């Protein structure tokens, strides 16, 4: 499952995402991973959440990003949820159509039982029509 948290820059998506992950970790039966473009929010996350600074891994395309996600999943069979902050940046999708990447994430999530909660710096009305059904929060 892919859930989108949509809203332009500065609307509070990161704060919402951090609150959500810190609430979820209290009741989660599996592992949770938080991917971001920096380690800036390290001290705001519960210490049970694994923070990955994606910029440390030289990812230059959305295909490389998807391969990176599959690599993380292959190494953690107890992975339950992955949170993506600054999705357009970490997935190399700024100014590009997100449909194909989100569709592949959905397939990966279904195949391995991982939920993806994605913060995206676009208003809901800027998203492709088939992505609007995945929006859980629009800020």
N, C-alpha and C positions, 0 to 999 in steps of 0.2 A: 504494500500500500504506500502511496505517495500522498502526503498532505502538503499543500502550499500555504505559506503565510505571506500574503502579498501586501505591498505598500511601498510608496516611494521612499527614498532615502530620508532618514530622520524622523520616521513615523513611530518608532518604538518596536520594530520587529525583533531586534537583538534582545532587548529586555524581555519581551514576551517569550522568546525562544529559551533564554536562560532560566526564566521562571518555570517554564514547562518542563525542561529537562531535569531541573532540580526537584520538581514535584514527582516526576515519573520514576526517578531513581529510588525513591522511597518504597515503591511497590513493585518494581520490575523484577521479574524472575530471571531475566538474562542480562547480558552486558549492554551498555550504552556507550556510543562513541559520538563525539562532537567534533565536526570538522569546521575549521575557520581559516581565514587568510592570514592570521597572526596568533600569537599566544596571549594577546592582550587580556582576554577574559578568563585566564587560567584560575585566578583566585576567586572568581565569581561562581565557578562550577563546583559542585559536590566532588569530593576526592574519589568517589567511585566511578565517575564519568571519565573516560579516556579522551583527552583533548589531542587532536592532531592538527598541527599547523601545516596546511597543504602547501604553502609557499616554499617549504623546506624540500619539496620533492620534485621540483623542476617540471611540473605538468604544464604542457603547452597546447593541449587540445581537449575537446570534450571526450574523444575516444580514449585518450590517455587517462582522463579522470575516471571514466567508467572502468577501465582496467585496474586502476588504483583501488576503486571501491571493491571490485571482485577480489583483489588481493587481500584486502582487509577482512572480507567475509570468509575467505578460504582459511585464514589463520585463526579465526575465532568462531567456533561452532556454537557458542552460547550467545552470539550477538543477536540482540532483540530489536534495537532501534539505533538509527543513525540520524543525527541532526546536522544539517548543513546551514551554516550562517554565511551570508554573502555568496549565495549559490552561483549567480552569474559570473562572479569573479573567479571563484575556486574551480568552477567547471569550464572556464574559458568560453563562456557563452555571451559575453557582453555585446549587445547589438545584434545578436543572432537569434534564430528561432529555437526555442527550448523544447519543442514538441518531441522530436526524435529521442533526445537524451532522457527526458522525463518518462517517455514510453519504455525505453530500455531499463530505466531504474525500476519501473513498475514490474517488468518481467523478472528482473533480478530479485526484487523483494518477494515476489510470489514464489519463485523457485527455492529461495533459501529461508523464507520465513522472517524477513527483516522489514521493519517499517522505516520509511524515510520521511522526516519532517524537515521541510525545506523553506528557508527564508529567501524571498526573491524581491529585489528592488524594482518592482513594476506595480502599477495600479492594477486592480483586477480587470478593468476595462482595456488594459494594454495587452493582456494575455491572449494567446490564440483561443478560439472558441472551444476547442476540445479540452483545454486545460482548466477552464473555469470551474468545472465540476470538482476539481481536486482542491479548490481553495477552501480552507477551513476557517481562516481568519483574514479579513481584509482591513487593513489599517489606513 
